[in-house]
Amino acid sequence: MSARAGGRDYAIASALVRATLSCALLASWHLALADAPGPASRAVASQPADQPISAAEQLLFMHPHLAATHGPRTLAYAYVAEAASSARATDRATLALQARGDGTCCALHGDYLSGPMAVHLPDLDTASSNPILLYFLEGEVRLMERTTHGQSAHFRRQIRQSLATTATVRDTTLNWNGNTVAAHVVQVAPFLDDPYRARFEREAATEYAFVLSDAVPGGVVAMSATLPGARAGDPPLAWRSLTLEDPAPAAPAKP
């Protein structure tokens, strides 16, 4: 970890290394907050080391989403992408969970989308937090990189910084398997205050939402990225979502 990184980030990184992470790519979301150049890195460096871990970080990165999920089983997620300038696209992601040699859960293999949107990461020997969140975020970062020709490290850092400082969390309920269950919604717009947003002004308005509930397998219900229309009331210019497939779907819940 950079010498400039604060104790709060070390706590997040340590928890995730134990719970989820097994490769340098995913670790970069937590261990490289202050390593890239630019104003954003100076903002991270200036944070006090004892800044509390935010509720959004706790829910996304440190919560034991898989605590009540036991292998072997496969969690399937439906992906949809819509944009004003292109046809609707669909795809799929799966997480295959297996009991470890000692009977505890879970060893995990992920297959995330296909073609240019695919994200390939090493299998995890042990996981308690759900890595589908990091698959989704990494896919979004790579899409931003391809679309804007910006640097993936910068986009990761902005998302992490915003989750620590400006993300909101609210309680809600949703329909799952015919039941009403408690859930949380994390929302963040990480690029609104990006010092480099003039270089990708169109995409800088992108908003992300994450719906989580301990009542569903894997603890993660849905993730979405929305690029709002130019004026209030206009349809989104682009919208992407990844949603856990309900074995007995009821009315879908919107973030």
C-alpha positions in Angstrom: 0.0 0.0 0.0 1.2 3.6 -0.7 2.6 5.3 2.4 0.1 8.0 1.8 -2.9 5.7 2.2 -4.9 6.1 5.4 -5.7 3.6 8.1 -9.3 3.5 7.0 -8.3 2.2 3.5 -6.0 -0.3 5.0 -8.9 -1.7 7.1 -11.1 -2.0 3.9 -8.3 -3.6 2.0 -7.4 -6.1 4.7 -11.1 -7.1 5.1 -11.4 -7.7 1.4 -8.1 -9.5 1.0 -9.4 -11.9 3.6 -13.0 -12.1 2.3 -12.9 -11.7 -1.5 -9.7 -10.6 -3.3 -7.1 -12.9 -4.8 -5.6 -10.9 -7.6 -3.8 -7.6 -8.2 -6.5 -6.2 -10.4 -9.2 -6.3 -7.7 -6.7 -5.3 -5.0 -6.1 -2.1 -7.0 -9.6 -0.9 -6.1 -8.4 -0.8 -2.5 -4.7 -0.5 -2.3 -3.8 2.2 -4.9 -6.0 5.1 -3.9 -3.2 7.6 -3.8 -0.7 6.2 -6.4 -1.8 7.9 -9.6 -1.0 11.5 -10.4 -3.5 14.4 -10.5 -5.7 16.4 -8.2 -7.8 13.4 -7.2 -4.8 11.7 -5.6 -3.9 14.8 -3.6 -7.5 14.9 -2.3 -7.2 11.3 -1.1 -3.8 12.0 0.4 -5.2 14.9 2.4 -7.9 12.7 4.1 -7.3 12.0 7.7 -6.1 8.4 8.4 -8.9 7.9 10.9 -11.7 9.0 8.6 -14.6 6.5 9.3 -15.4 3.9 6.7 -18.6 5.1 5.0 -21.9 3.2 5.0 -21.6 2.7 1.2 -18.1 1.2 1.5 -19.2 -1.1 4.3 -22.2 -2.4 2.3 -20.4 -2.9 -1.0 -16.9 -4.0 0.1 -17.0 -5.4 3.6 -20.4 -6.9 4.1 -20.5 -10.7 4.2 -23.0 -11.0 1.3 -22.4 -14.8 0.9 -22.9 -15.6 4.6 -26.2 -17.4 4.0 -25.4 -18.8 0.6 -23.9 -22.3 0.5 -22.3 -24.2 -2.4 -22.6 -25.9 -4.7 -24.9 -23.5 -6.5 -24.7 -21.0 -9.3 -25.9 -17.4 -9.0 -27.1 -16.0 -12.4 -27.4 -12.3 -13.3 -29.1 -10.9 -16.4 -27.3 -8.0 -18.1 -29.1 -5.4 -20.2 -27.6 -2.3 -22.0 -29.7 0.3 -23.7 -28.6 3.5 -25.5 -30.2 6.1 -27.6 -27.7 5.5 -30.4 -27.7 1.7 -30.5 -29.9 -1.4 -30.2 -30.7 -3.0 -26.9 -28.1 -5.6 -25.9 -28.5 -8.5 -23.4 -25.9 -10.8 -21.8 -25.4 -12.9 -18.7 -23.0 -13.3 -15.8 -22.7 -16.3 -13.5 -20.9 -17.1 -10.2 -20.4 -20.8 -9.5 -20.0 -21.4 -5.8 -18.4 -24.6 -4.4 -17.8 -25.7 -0.8 -14.1 -25.6 0.1 -12.2 -28.7 1.2 -13.1 -27.9 4.9 -16.8 -27.6 4.0 -16.9 -23.9 4.4 -18.2 -21.5 1.7 -17.1 -20.6 -0.8 -14.6 -21.2 -3.6 -15.9 -19.3 -6.6 -15.6 -19.1 -10.4 -17.0 -16.2 -12.3 -18.0 -15.8 -15.9 -18.8 -12.1 -16.6 -20.5 -11.2 -19.9 -19.0 -11.9 -23.4 -17.2 -10.1 -26.2 -15.7 -6.7 -25.5 -17.7 -6.4 -22.2 -16.3 -9.6 -20.7 -14.2 -9.4 -17.6 -11.9 -12.3 -16.8 -10.6 -12.6 -13.2 -8.9 -15.5 -11.4 -11.0 -17.9 -9.4 -11.3 -17.1 -5.7 -10.2 -19.7 -3.2 -12.4 -18.2 -0.6 -15.1 -15.5 -0.6 -17.6 -14.0 1.8 -18.3 -10.7 0.1 -19.9 -11.0 -3.3 -17.4 -10.2 -6.1 -20.1 -9.6 -8.7 -20.0 -5.9 -7.5 -16.3 -5.7 -8.4 -16.9 -7.4 -11.8 -19.6 -4.8 -12.5 -17.5 -1.9 -11.4 -14.4 -3.2 -13.4 -16.6 -3.6 -16.5 -17.8 0.0 -16.1 -14.3 1.3 -15.7 -13.1 -0.5 -18.9 -16.1 0.8 -20.8 -15.3 4.3 -19.7 -11.7 3.8 -20.7 -12.7 2.6 -24.2 -15.3 5.3 -24.6 -13.3 8.3 -23.4 -9.7 7.1 -23.9 -9.1 8.1 -20.3 -7.1 6.0 -17.7 -8.7 3.2 -15.9 -6.7 3.9 -12.7 -8.2 7.4 -12.7 -11.8 6.1 -13.0 -11.3 3.5 -10.3 -9.9 6.2 -8.0 -12.8 8.5 -8.6 -15.4 5.8 -7.9 -13.6 4.7 -4.7 -13.3 8.4 -3.5 -17.0 9.1 -4.2 -18.1 5.9 -2.4 -16.1 7.1 0.6 -17.4 10.7 0.6 -20.5 11.5 -1.4 -22.4 8.2 -1.9 -25.9 7.9 -0.3 -27.5 4.9 1.3 -31.2 4.5 1.9 -33.4 1.7 3.1 -36.2 0.2 0.9 -38.2 -2.9 0.4 -38.5 -5.1 -2.7 -40.4 -8.1 -4.0 -38.3 -11.3 -4.1 -39.6 -14.8 -4.6 -43.1 -13.7 -3.8 -42.1 -12.0 -0.6 -41.5 -8.4 0.5 -37.9 -8.1 1.9 -35.8 -5.4 3.4 -33.0 -3.9 1.2 -30.5 -1.1 0.9 -29.8 1.2 -2.1 -26.4 2.7 -2.6 -26.3 5.6 -5.1 -23.3 7.6 -6.3 -22.3 9.9 -9.2 -18.5 9.7 -9.1 -17.5 12.0 -11.9 -19.6 15.1 -11.3 -16.7 16.8 -9.4 -14.0 15.1 -11.4 -11.2 17.6 -12.0 -10.8 16.2 -15.5 -14.5 15.9 -16.4 -14.1 18.4 -19.3 -12.2 15.6 -21.1 -15.3 13.3 -21.0 -18.2 15.8 -20.3 -20.9 13.5 -21.7 -20.1 10.5 -19.6 -19.3 12.5 -16.5 -23.0 12.6 -15.5 -23.1 8.8 -15.1 -24.9 7.7 -12.0 -24.6 4.2 -10.3 -27.0 2.4 -8.1 -26.6 -0.8 -6.1 -29.5 -2.7 -4.5 -28.5 -5.1 -1.7 -30.5 -7.5 0.5 -29.5 -10.2 2.9 -32.8 -12.0 2.0 -31.6 -12.9 -1.6 -28.9 -15.5 -2.6 -25.6 -13.8 -2.7 -26.9 -10.6 -1.1 -26.8 -8.4 -4.2 -30.0 -7.8 -6.1 -29.1 -5.4 -8.9 -26.6 -2.9 -10.1 -27.1 -0.1 -12.7 -25.3 2.7 -14.5 -27.5 5.5 -15.9 -26.4 8.4 -18.1 -29.3 10.9 -17.7 -30.8 12.8 -20.6 -29.8 16.4 -21.4 -32.9 17.9 -19.8 -35.0 16.9 -16.8 -37.7 14.5 -18.0 -35.7 13.3 -21.0 -35.1 9.5 -21.3 -31.6 8.3 -20.3 -29.0 8.5 -23.0 -27.7 5.2 -21.8 -28.6 2.6 -19.2 -26.9 -0.6 -18.2 -28.1 -3.1 -15.5 -27.1 -6.4 -14.0 -29.9 -8.1 -12.1 -30.0 -11.3 -10.1 -32.4 -13.7 -11.7 -35.4 -14.3 -9.4 -36.6 -18.0 -9.3 -40.2 -16.7 -8.9 -40.1 -13.1 -10.2 -42.6 -10.5 -9.0 -42.9 -6.9 -10.1 -39.3 -5.7 -10.7 -37.8 -3.2 -8.3 -36.2 -0.1 -9.7 -33.2 1.4 -7.8 
